[in-house]
């Protein structure tokens, strides 16, 4: 399914919705077949686009869903569920521009799980902006987002670039991760504490 149908920009849906409301008002005032046809055509277009958006996920929406599932798993302290959204190995770009290859098992048994539990850290991710999405290869998508770990009312925000690729089972899994200072965005690299 093409992305413009399965993941239409909200501004397009809003513009079509407003146009349908205006066309409905014009039809209500004039009551001609032509104005009725315009109103029904716009209304049908909005309904079809909304249905396609709800029924089919674009690669961007699937990648965002995988990251959100990882956040839920981190908050539940479920390392196995968290690691299920990671490829067997992935590249991590922390404080340096040189990647480190990290395995799924390293993440599942990493020391940061102890820190998360010890300090009762709550994790959140947001700002999955469409402008930050790229498709570096067929079947892969790279998204940018803000995330934070918060313990004792003290937030630790970061900006992330995550590359996820579709695997043979049809799921998108993390294949590369870069972490940055939340305010410097991609200008200042920053490592995740106790990350493998």
C-alpha positions as CSV (number, residue, x, y, z in Angstrom):
1,X,0.0,0.0,0.0
2,X,1.5,3.4,-0.9
3,X,2.4,5.6,2.0
4,X,0.3,8.5,0.8
5,X,-2.8,6.3,1.2
6,X,-1.8,4.3,4.4
7,X,-0.3,7.2,6.2
8,X,-1.7,10.5,4.8
9,X,-0.4,13.7,6.4
10,X,-2.9,15.1,8.9
11,X,-3.0,18.4,7.1
12,X,-4.3,16.7,4.0
13,X,-7.1,15.0,6.0
14,X,-7.9,18.3,7.8
15,X,-8.0,20.2,4.5
16,X,-10.3,17.6,2.9
17,X,-12.5,17.6,6.0
18,X,-12.8,21.3,5.9
19,X,-13.6,21.3,2.2
20,X,-16.3,18.6,2.8
21,X,-17.9,20.7,5.6
22,X,-17.9,23.8,3.3
23,X,-19.3,21.7,0.4
24,X,-22.0,20.3,2.7
25,X,-22.9,23.9,3.8
26,X,-23.1,25.0,0.1
27,X,-25.2,22.0,-0.8
28,X,-27.5,22.7,2.2
29,X,-28.0,26.3,1.0
30,X,-28.4,25.5,-2.8
31,X,-29.7,21.9,-2.9
32,X,-28.5,21.2,-6.4
33,X,-27.3,17.9,-7.8
34,X,-23.9,19.4,-8.6
35,X,-23.3,20.6,-5.1
36,X,-24.5,17.3,-3.7
37,X,-22.0,15.4,-5.9
38,X,-19.1,17.6,-4.8
39,X,-20.1,17.2,-1.1
40,X,-20.5,13.4,-1.4
41,X,-17.2,13.1,-3.4
42,X,-15.2,15.0,-0.8
43,X,-16.9,13.1,2.1
44,X,-16.3,9.7,0.5
45,X,-12.6,10.7,-0.1
46,X,-12.2,11.6,3.6
47,X,-13.9,8.4,4.7
48,X,-11.8,6.2,2.4
49,X,-8.5,7.9,3.5
50,X,-9.3,7.5,7.2
51,X,-10.3,3.9,6.7
52,X,-7.0,3.1,4.8
53,X,-5.0,5.0,7.5
54,X,-6.6,2.9,10.2
55,X,-6.5,-0.5,8.4
56,X,-3.0,-0.4,7.0
57,X,0.2,0.7,8.8
58,X,2.9,2.5,6.8
59,X,6.6,1.6,7.5
60,X,6.9,4.8,9.6
61,X,3.8,3.8,11.7
62,X,5.2,0.2,12.2
63,X,8.6,1.6,13.3
64,X,7.0,4.0,15.7
65,X,4.8,1.2,17.0
66,X,8.0,-0.9,17.6
67,X,9.7,1.9,19.6
68,X,6.5,2.5,21.6
69,X,6.4,-1.3,22.4
70,X,10.0,-1.0,23.6
71,X,9.1,1.9,25.9
72,X,6.2,-0.2,27.4
73,X,8.6,-3.1,27.9
74,X,11.2,-0.9,29.6
75,X,8.5,0.5,32.0
76,X,7.4,-3.0,32.7
77,X,11.0,-4.1,33.3
78,X,10.6,-6.8,30.8
79,X,14.0,-7.2,29.1
80,X,12.9,-10.1,26.9
81,X,9.9,-8.2,25.5
82,X,12.2,-5.2,24.9
83,X,14.8,-7.3,23.1
84,X,12.2,-8.9,20.9
85,X,12.1,-5.6,18.9
86,X,15.8,-5.7,18.3
87,X,17.6,-7.5,15.4
88,X,20.1,-10.3,16.3
89,X,22.8,-7.6,16.1
90,X,22.6,-3.9,15.7
91,X,24.9,-0.9,15.4
92,X,25.0,1.5,18.3
93,X,26.4,5.0,17.8
94,X,26.8,6.4,21.4
95,X,29.3,9.1,22.4
96,X,31.5,8.4,19.3
97,X,30.8,8.4,15.6
98,X,32.2,4.9,15.5
99,X,29.6,2.2,15.7
100,X,29.7,-0.7,18.2
101,X,28.0,-3.9,17.2
102,X,25.6,-5.0,20.0
103,X,23.7,-8.3,20.2
104,X,20.2,-8.8,21.4
105,X,21.4,-10.9,24.3
106,X,23.8,-8.1,25.4
107,X,20.8,-5.7,25.6
108,X,18.6,-8.3,27.4
109,X,21.3,-8.8,30.1
110,X,22.7,-5.3,30.2
111,X,23.5,-3.4,33.4
112,X,21.0,-0.6,32.6
113,X,18.1,-3.0,33.5
114,X,19.5,-3.0,37.1
115,X,19.7,0.8,37.1
116,X,16.1,1.2,35.7
117,X,14.8,-1.1,38.5
118,X,16.9,0.3,41.3
119,X,16.0,4.0,40.6
120,X,12.4,3.2,39.5
121,X,13.0,4.9,36.1
122,X,10.0,5.7,33.9
123,X,10.7,5.9,30.2
124,X,8.7,7.9,27.6
125,X,9.2,8.7,23.9
126,X,7.5,11.3,21.8
127,X,7.9,13.7,18.9
128,X,8.0,11.1,16.1
129,X,8.0,13.9,13.5
130,X,7.4,13.0,9.9
131,X,10.2,15.4,8.9
132,X,12.7,13.1,10.7
133,X,11.8,10.0,8.7
134,X,14.0,8.6,6.0
135,X,14.0,5.4,4.1
136,X,17.7,4.4,3.8
137,X,17.0,1.1,2.0
138,X,14.0,-0.9,0.7
139,X,12.3,-2.4,3.7
140,X,14.0,-0.1,6.2
141,X,13.0,3.1,7.8
142,X,14.9,5.6,10.0
143,X,13.0,7.6,12.5
144,X,14.0,10.4,14.9
145,X,12.3,11.0,18.3
146,X,12.8,12.4,21.7
147,X,12.9,10.1,24.8
148,X,13.6,10.4,28.4
149,X,14.2,8.4,31.5
150,X,12.9,10.0,34.6
151,X,13.8,9.0,38.2
152,X,12.9,10.9,41.3
153,X,11.4,13.7,39.3
154,X,14.6,14.3,37.4
155,X,14.3,13.8,33.7
156,X,17.2,12.7,31.5
157,X,16.1,13.6,27.9
158,X,17.8,12.4,24.7
159,X,17.3,12.6,21.0
160,X,17.5,9.3,19.1
161,X,17.8,8.2,15.5
162,X,16.6,4.6,15.1
163,X,16.8,2.5,11.9
164,X,14.4,-0.4,11.8
165,X,14.2,-3.0,9.0
166,X,11.5,-5.5,8.1
167,X,12.6,-9.1,9.0
168,X,11.4,-12.3,7.4
169,X,8.6,-12.7,10.0
170,X,7.2,-9.3,8.8
171,X,8.1,-7.4,12.0
172,X,10.2,-4.2,12.0
173,X,13.3,-4.6,14.3
174,X,16.0,-2.2,15.4
175,X,19.1,-2.5,13.3
176,X,20.9,0.8,14.2
177,X,20.6,3.3,17.0
178,X,22.2,6.7,17.5
179,X,21.8,8.8,20.7
180,X,22.3,12.5,21.0
181,X,21.9,15.3,23.5
182,X,18.2,16.3,23.5
183,X,19.0,20.0,22.9
184,X,21.9,19.6,20.5
185,X,20.0,17.1,18.5
186,X,22.3,15.6,15.9
187,X,25.2,18.0,16.7
188,X,26.2,16.5,20.0
189,X,26.4,12.7,20.6
190,X,25.6,11.4,24.0
191,X,25.8,7.8,25.2
192,X,23.1,5.9,27.1
193,X,24.3,5.3,30.7
194,X,25.2,1.6,31.3
195,X,24.1,0.6,27.8
196,X,26.2,-2.3,26.4
